[in-house]
Amino acid sequence: MSADSLAQRLRAALNKDDAVALLRAAIGRQSITGNEANFVGLLQKEMQARKVDNIKVADFLPGRPNIWGERKGAGGGRRLQFIGHTDTVHVDGWREHWAGTEREDPFGAPIIDGQIWGRGSGDLKAGICTSLAALSLLDRAGIRLKGDLAFAFVGDEESGQPGTGVSAGVKDYTARIEAGEIAKPDFVVYTEPTQLAVYSAQIGFFIADITITGKSAYFGVPELGKDALKASHAVMAALWKHSDEVSARAEHPLIGRGFLLITGLSGGGFIAVPEECKLSLIRKLLPGESLDDAAAEMEAVIRGAIADPEIKVDIAYPAGRDHAVGGSAAEIDPNLPEVAMLCGAVREAMAGKGEIQGAPFWSESPFFVNRLGVPAVYCAPGDIRNCHTFEEHVDIEEYLAGIVAFATFMARYCGVEE
């Protein structure tokens, strides 16, 4: 089948009403981190209706399920995995922000000026729905694949809710692949929002919470105290200098330079020498940088900035992901044939899309790229810049183009049984 005839056949077969209804229903299932089961219930019904086989639902933590399944091909093709996270960030302040407007309900999924609004619309229910609607599109077009399609929708990706956001869902899923319970894919598309660009690289990160403890003393006799706030000032100055040094080392062509950003400061005393001060920071890493080395280097900078041995420092890393202190950076060769194939499918579906870019965020592709050795990219409709905000929405035209693009890529990558 020629490229033109495949694209035409898919565009002609697309059921736009079904695709839009699917995304609106997905947004309507509140699934703030911890409540993934509410969305998984809908996904199970939709996957069954769209003839996904071997559907499994299993808790990665009590009451918090992953769901996965597959569509076996006729044989002789490769295995293509689509994966996305089911949880969203909170909606605190949403109703107040949009009070009295058609956007007031964060789960109402109103259609406004060609856009679907709501929490999770971009991050990343549009991506999940794009992959499922693409499978239905292949069926409507009468296209049967040689290779297998795998679908997995996992929880606990988002940070922000107490005791959550450590990628517990994808850890469970990839462990099942390692154990041989689930077949290992040949290529992975993680459906984070990219505006239909193809992200072949992503940043790494760690978050550090630093507690500096001195000794309180009455303001009239400050010489009896150990000023934690003053020590913190020295630490911050050293960290800003360290950030400049990190940034000067290298620049990645897709994700720029590494750096360290101090994100919070609290401390002080009541008419007294401050006894305790707390800092928070985030460090951006480039592919090839070691999380262990970066954390050790930062710790040496912090401790080296404090001259008084009686002032104590405690450093904690609250956001371990695929590594104890944070999330690893990842990249694959952007010149891989399957990357070019996906870019081409996107360009055919929507002019101006399908560019290779880098992810300015961290998500869960390193579990595949670094842990399993499987090439993975991010690609899906939606704009990361409006996600996690009161402005979260997805352009319907881009969403529908994404469905055609994914279906095209499924056919070309897995092969078509003539």
PLY file of the C-alpha trace (Angstrom):
ply
format ascii 1.0
element vertex 418
property float x
property float y
property float z
element edge 417
property int vertex1
property int vertex2
end_header
0.00 0.00 0.00
1.47 3.38 -0.98
1.98 6.12 1.58
-0.64 8.31 -0.10
-3.25 5.58 -0.27
-2.71 4.59 3.36
-3.08 8.16 4.60
-6.16 8.75 2.46
-7.74 5.50 3.58
-7.22 6.36 7.25
-8.43 9.94 6.99
-11.57 8.77 5.23
-12.29 6.14 7.88
-11.81 8.37 10.94
-14.88 8.57 13.19
-14.44 12.08 14.58
-17.49 11.95 16.83
-16.32 8.75 18.50
-12.83 10.16 19.04
-14.09 13.38 20.61
-16.58 11.49 22.79
-13.79 9.22 24.02
-11.58 12.12 25.13
-14.46 13.98 26.79
-15.40 10.83 28.71
-11.79 10.39 29.81
-11.58 13.95 31.12
-14.87 13.36 32.93
-13.29 10.63 35.07
-11.52 12.49 37.89
-8.20 10.72 38.39
-6.07 12.99 40.54
-3.04 11.01 41.72
-4.25 8.32 44.09
-7.62 8.01 42.40
-6.44 6.30 39.21
-9.04 3.53 39.60
-11.82 5.91 38.57
-10.27 6.35 35.13
-9.08 2.75 34.82
-12.71 1.64 35.06
-13.54 3.61 31.93
-10.39 2.45 30.15
-11.28 -1.18 30.79
-14.67 -0.73 29.13
-13.19 1.20 26.20
-10.39 -1.29 25.66
-12.88 -4.15 25.64
-15.14 -2.29 23.20
-12.17 -1.60 20.91
-11.19 -5.28 20.92
-7.99 -5.01 22.92
-7.18 -8.55 24.06
-5.62 -10.03 27.19
-6.65 -7.04 29.29
-5.21 -7.14 32.79
-5.97 -4.88 35.74
-3.66 -5.16 38.76
-2.89 -2.91 41.72
0.59 -1.44 41.89
-0.43 -0.19 45.35
-3.62 -1.08 47.28
-6.63 0.35 45.44
-4.47 1.90 42.72
-4.47 -0.18 39.53
-2.57 -0.27 36.29
-4.29 -1.61 33.18
-2.70 -3.16 30.11
-3.58 -5.28 27.11
-2.57 -6.04 23.55
-3.79 -6.64 20.02
-1.92 -9.60 18.61
-0.97 -9.29 14.96
-1.05 -11.89 12.24
2.63 -12.65 12.81
5.97 -11.60 11.38
5.97 -8.00 12.61
7.44 -6.05 15.49
5.84 -5.24 18.87
4.90 -1.58 19.37
4.03 -0.25 22.83
1.87 2.78 23.67
1.92 3.87 27.30
0.67 6.83 29.32
-0.13 7.72 32.91
-3.69 7.73 34.19
-3.28 10.24 37.01
-3.53 14.02 36.82
-2.54 16.91 39.05
-5.02 18.54 41.44
-7.72 21.06 40.57
-7.30 23.36 43.57
-8.64 26.81 42.67
-9.99 25.75 39.25
-13.67 26.27 40.03
-13.00 29.61 41.68
-10.88 30.76 38.74
-13.56 29.90 36.17
-16.64 30.55 38.36
-19.72 31.40 36.31
-18.21 30.29 32.99
-18.55 27.15 30.89
-15.07 26.11 32.06
-16.07 26.03 35.73
-16.20 22.22 36.05
-12.63 20.93 35.64
-14.04 17.56 34.54
-16.85 18.90 32.35
-14.79 18.73 29.12
-16.54 21.64 27.36
-15.78 22.25 23.70
-14.88 25.92 23.20
-13.60 27.39 19.93
-12.38 24.04 18.63
-10.69 23.03 21.88
-11.56 20.51 24.59
-10.94 21.87 28.08
-10.40 20.21 31.43
-7.94 18.78 33.88
-5.95 16.00 32.30
-7.01 16.89 28.77
-3.41 17.43 27.68
-1.54 15.69 30.46
-2.17 13.17 29.20
-5.60 11.80 28.47
-5.47 13.08 24.89
-2.44 10.87 24.33
-4.09 7.79 25.81
-7.24 8.36 23.79
-5.23 8.99 20.63
-3.65 5.55 20.89
-6.96 3.76 21.49
-8.79 5.71 18.79
-5.96 4.88 16.37
-6.58 1.18 16.95
-10.27 1.68 16.18
-9.30 3.63 13.08
-7.26 0.72 11.76
-10.24 -1.56 12.30
-12.64 0.82 10.52
-10.19 1.03 7.61
-9.97 -2.77 7.44
-6.23 -2.85 8.15
-4.81 -5.85 10.00
-1.28 -5.68 11.36
1.46 -8.28 11.26
3.07 -7.09 14.49
1.59 -6.70 17.96
0.26 -3.54 19.56
0.65 -3.23 23.34
-1.19 -0.71 25.48
-0.38 0.12 29.11
-1.84 2.84 31.27
-0.11 3.32 34.61
-0.53 5.46 37.72
1.53 7.58 40.09
3.45 9.66 37.57
2.39 13.10 38.79
3.92 14.73 41.86
2.05 16.89 44.34
-0.17 14.61 46.39
1.25 13.48 49.77
2.95 10.11 49.64
2.60 9.76 45.87
4.40 10.59 42.65
7.30 8.14 42.67
6.37 6.30 39.44
5.08 3.29 41.37
2.86 2.30 38.44
5.53 2.10 35.76
7.95 0.45 38.20
5.41 -2.35 38.62
4.77 -2.61 34.88
8.42 -2.73 33.81
9.18 -5.25 36.57
6.56 -7.52 34.98
8.33 -7.15 31.63
11.66 -8.03 33.27
10.04 -11.08 34.88
8.72 -12.26 31.51
5.08 -11.86 32.50
4.59 -9.22 29.79
6.28 -9.33 26.39
9.08 -6.84 25.87
8.32 -4.23 23.19
10.60 -3.30 20.33
9.69 0.39 20.41
7.72 2.59 22.81
5.65 5.73 22.36
4.95 7.40 25.70
2.00 9.71 25.16
3.13 12.84 27.00
1.93 16.05 25.27
4.35 17.29 22.63
2.06 19.18 20.20
2.81 16.22 17.90
6.54 16.79 17.94
8.66 13.68 18.54
10.85 13.95 21.62
13.88 11.65 21.39
15.65 13.07 24.46
14.62 14.27 27.90
16.17 15.93 30.91
17.09 14.23 34.17
16.53 15.80 37.55
16.79 15.57 41.28
15.12 17.60 44.01
16.99 18.27 47.23
15.61 19.53 50.55
18.39 21.02 52.65
18.06 21.72 56.37
20.72 23.92 57.95
20.71 23.90 61.76
22.60 26.30 64.00
21.84 27.50 67.50
19.31 30.08 68.63
20.30 32.98 70.86
18.70 36.18 72.10
19.26 39.04 69.67
21.14 41.06 72.30
23.85 38.43 72.57
24.14 37.02 69.02
27.66 35.80 69.74
26.08 32.96 71.76
24.23 31.62 68.73
25.00 29.98 65.40
23.16 31.81 62.62
21.56 29.29 60.27
20.19 32.01 58.01
23.62 33.54 57.50
25.01 30.09 56.74
22.20 29.56 54.26
23.16 32.76 52.49
26.67 31.42 52.00
25.28 28.10 50.78
22.99 29.79 48.26
25.82 31.92 46.90
27.93 28.79 46.44
25.06 26.93 44.77
24.39 29.74 42.30
28.07 29.73 41.39
27.92 25.95 41.02
24.90 26.30 38.71
26.84 28.65 36.45
29.70 26.15 36.30
27.35 23.28 35.46
25.67 25.31 32.73
29.01 26.21 31.15
30.10 22.57 30.77
27.95 21.41 27.87
24.89 22.13 25.77
22.68 19.36 24.41
21.27 20.08 20.93
17.70 19.20 21.98
17.44 20.03 25.69
19.96 22.80 26.26
22.16 23.19 29.33
22.09 21.77 32.82
21.65 24.00 35.84
20.59 24.17 39.47
17.62 26.24 40.59
16.93 27.16 44.21
13.15 26.97 44.49
12.43 27.71 48.15
13.80 29.28 51.32
12.30 29.38 54.80
13.75 30.13 58.21
14.29 32.72 60.85
13.78 33.32 64.57
11.58 35.55 66.72
13.83 38.43 67.73
16.61 35.87 67.93
19.46 34.33 66.01
17.82 31.96 63.49
18.40 28.34 64.50
17.10 26.61 61.40
16.79 27.38 57.74
15.46 25.18 54.91
16.26 25.34 51.22
14.77 23.45 48.32
16.32 23.11 44.87
16.06 21.22 41.63
18.97 20.17 39.44
18.54 19.63 35.70
20.78 16.96 34.18
21.70 16.21 30.58
21.92 12.71 29.05
25.15 11.09 30.13
25.31 12.87 33.49
25.33 10.62 36.56
22.73 11.34 39.23
25.08 9.98 41.89
27.95 12.18 40.77
25.75 15.27 40.43
24.29 14.82 43.92
27.71 14.19 45.46
29.13 17.27 43.75
26.25 19.43 45.02
26.66 18.10 48.55
30.36 18.95 48.50
29.50 22.50 47.41
27.00 22.89 50.25
29.27 21.54 52.95
32.23 23.50 51.63
30.29 26.75 51.98
29.77 26.33 55.74
32.88 27.29 57.67
31.57 26.61 61.20
31.67 22.89 62.09
28.96 23.41 64.72
26.38 24.24 62.03
24.80 21.01 60.82
23.48 20.16 57.37
20.94 17.51 56.43
20.14 16.77 52.77
17.15 14.70 51.64
16.02 13.63 48.17
12.22 13.32 48.21
11.60 12.55 44.52
13.25 9.26 43.68
12.00 7.86 40.37
14.09 5.37 38.41
16.96 6.29 40.75
17.01 6.78 44.52
17.66 10.53 44.30
15.62 11.46 41.21
15.00 10.69 37.57
17.64 9.84 35.00
18.04 11.69 31.74
17.46 9.64 28.60
17.99 9.84 24.88
17.91 7.65 21.82
19.48 8.19 18.42
17.16 10.65 16.65
18.26 9.11 13.35
16.72 5.72 14.09
14.47 4.59 11.20
11.45 4.23 13.51
11.86 7.82 14.72
11.90 9.04 11.12
8.90 6.82 10.40
6.89 8.37 13.25
7.92 11.90 12.27
6.82 11.21 8.71
3.46 9.83 9.81
2.82 12.94 11.89
3.83 15.31 9.07
1.44 13.56 6.70
-1.38 13.93 9.21
-0.80 17.61 9.99
1.40 20.09 8.21
4.11 21.69 10.35
4.17 18.89 12.92
6.49 15.93 13.43
9.67 17.83 14.27
12.30 16.09 16.43
12.66 17.94 19.74
13.72 17.35 23.35
11.51 17.10 26.42
11.87 20.02 28.85
10.24 17.80 31.48
10.91 14.48 33.15
8.61 11.55 32.59
8.94 7.80 32.51
10.71 6.86 29.26
13.98 6.15 31.17
12.35 3.00 32.56
12.35 1.72 28.98
15.44 3.39 27.51
17.82 3.02 30.45
16.37 0.09 32.36
15.05 -2.20 29.63
17.19 -1.02 26.72
14.13 -0.34 24.57
14.06 2.83 22.42
11.27 5.21 23.43
9.99 8.64 22.44
7.33 11.03 23.63
4.63 12.03 21.16
1.00 13.08 21.55
-1.40 15.99 21.10
-1.46 18.69 23.76
0.75 21.55 24.87
2.80 21.00 28.04
2.82 24.76 28.62
-0.87 24.81 29.54
-0.86 21.57 31.50
-1.00 21.78 35.33
-2.68 25.19 34.88
-6.23 26.56 34.74
-5.74 26.84 30.95
-5.39 23.11 30.23
-6.95 22.20 26.89
-6.32 20.34 23.64
-6.98 21.48 20.08
-9.44 19.09 18.45
-7.79 19.38 15.04
-4.42 18.39 16.53
-6.02 15.52 18.45
-7.70 14.11 15.35
-4.48 14.47 13.36
-2.69 12.58 16.11
-5.09 9.65 15.71
-4.38 9.44 11.97
-0.64 9.78 12.65
-0.60 7.02 15.27
-2.64 4.70 13.05
-0.29 5.36 10.14
2.74 4.66 12.31
1.16 1.49 13.72
0.64 0.19 10.18
4.11 1.04 8.93
6.03 -0.08 11.99
4.15 -3.33 12.61
3.55 -4.14 8.95
0.22 -4.76 7.25
-1.18 -8.13 6.29
-2.22 -7.73 2.66
0 1
1 2
2 3
3 4
4 5
5 6
6 7
7 8
8 9
9 10
10 11
11 12
12 13
13 14
14 15
15 16
16 17
17 18
18 19
19 20
20 21
21 22
22 23
23 24
24 25
25 26
26 27
27 28
28 29
29 30
30 31
31 32
32 33
33 34
34 35
35 36
36 37
37 38
38 39
39 40
40 41
41 42
42 43
43 44
44 45
45 46
46 47
47 48
48 49
49 50
50 51
51 52
52 53
53 54
54 55
55 56
56 57
57 58
58 59
59 60
60 61
61 62
62 63
63 64
64 65
65 66
66 67
67 68
68 69
69 70
70 71
71 72
72 73
73 74
74 75
75 76
76 77
77 78
78 79
79 80
80 81
81 82
82 83
83 84
84 85
85 86
86 87
87 88
88 89
89 90
90 91
91 92
92 93
93 94
94 95
95 96
96 97
97 98
98 99
99 100
100 101
101 102
102 103
103 104
104 105
105 106
106 107
107 108
108 109
109 110
110 111
111 112
112 113
113 114
114 115
115 116
116 117
117 118
118 119
119 120
120 121
121 122
122 123
123 124
124 125
125 126
126 127
127 128
128 129
129 130
130 131
131 132
132 133
133 134
134 135
135 136
136 137
137 138
138 139
139 140
140 141
141 142
142 143
143 144
144 145
145 146
146 147
147 148
148 149
149 150
150 151
151 152
152 153
153 154
154 155
155 156
156 157
157 158
158 159
159 160
160 161
161 162
162 163
163 164
164 165
165 166
166 167
167 168
168 169
169 170
170 171
171 172
172 173
173 174
174 175
175 176
176 177
177 178
178 179
179 180
180 181
181 182
182 183
183 184
184 185
185 186
186 187
187 188
188 189
189 190
190 191
191 192
192 193
193 194
194 195
195 196
196 197
197 198
198 199
199 200
200 201
201 202
202 203
203 204
204 205
205 206
206 207
207 208
208 209
209 210
210 211
211 212
212 213
213 214
214 215
215 216
216 217
217 218
218 219
219 220
220 221
221 222
222 223
223 224
224 225
225 226
226 227
227 228
228 229
229 230
230 231
231 232
232 233
233 234
234 235
235 236
236 237
237 238
238 239
239 240
240 241
241 242
242 243
243 244
244 245
245 246
246 247
247 248
248 249
249 250
250 251
251 252
252 253
253 254
254 255
255 256
256 257
257 258
258 259
259 260
260 261
261 262
262 263
263 264
264 265
265 266
266 267
267 268
268 269
269 270
270 271
271 272
272 273
273 274
274 275
275 276
276 277
277 278
278 279
279 280
280 281
281 282
282 283
283 284
284 285
285 286
286 287
287 288
288 289
289 290
290 291
291 292
292 293
293 294
294 295
295 296
296 297
297 298
298 299
299 300
300 301
301 302
302 303
303 304
304 305
305 306
306 307
307 308
308 309
309 310
310 311
311 312
312 313
313 314
314 315
315 316
316 317
317 318
318 319
319 320
320 321
321 322
322 323
323 324
324 325
325 326
326 327
327 328
328 329
329 330
330 331
331 332
332 333
333 334
334 335
335 336
336 337
337 338
338 339
339 340
340 341
341 342
342 343
343 344
344 345
345 346
346 347
347 348
348 349
349 350
350 351
351 352
352 353
353 354
354 355
355 356
356 357
357 358
358 359
359 360
360 361
361 362
362 363
363 364
364 365
365 366
366 367
367 368
368 369
369 370
370 371
371 372
372 373
373 374
374 375
375 376
376 377
377 378
378 379
379 380
380 381
381 382
382 383
383 384
384 385
385 386
386 387
387 388
388 389
389 390
390 391
391 392
392 393
393 394
394 395
395 396
396 397
397 398
398 399
399 400
400 401
401 402
402 403
403 404
404 405
405 406
406 407
407 408
408 409
409 410
410 411
411 412
412 413
413 414
414 415
415 416
416 417
